[in-house]
């Protein structure tokens, strides 16, 4: 019953939705995190960014961006200096609004390729208006 109902629903889905569903099921079987959990769509960008953590200035590239955060690629040598919860000051040119931004946020995660930053709420309010 469950399988046939699920199969029927999948057949009614547009092809692109089926592809996303397949990707999600494959990721789950491989023990990877879901892409669906995002509240805001991420856009792939390559943005030169200056950022300050614990009063030290760094430079890198943000490789994707959304209304509530971004991901900065970082060299492995500096990653141990960062921790989840660290405050960050970001300075970059907004790709959509064509203006320079200096905003604050917090490190949400550190992985082997860089850091995920969540913007402070005030930034989110500005961004989405």
C-alpha positions, 0 to 999 in steps of 0.5 A: 500500500505505502509503496504503490501510493508513493510510486503514484505520487512520484509519477505525478511529480515534474521531472526536476522534482523527481531528480531532487527527490532521488538526490535526497534519497541517495544522500540519506542512504549514504549518511549525508545531510539533506539539502532540503533543510535550508530555509533560504535558497543558496546562490552560487557566487564567487565573491572576494571577502574580507572577514574578521574573527577574534580581531584578526583579519582574513581574506577568502572567497565566499562560494555561495550566498543566501539571505541568512548566510554564506560559506567561505572557503578557507585554507586548512592552515587557518581553519583550526583558529575558528570555532562554532559561535565565533563572531565574524565581521564580513566585508564584501560587495553584494552581487545582487544589490551592487553595493559594498556591505559590512555586516556581522554574523556568527560561525555556524559550522567549520568543516574541512573546506571552510566556514559557514556563517549565519548573518545577524538578524538585523542583516536578514531583515535588511536583505529580505526587504 
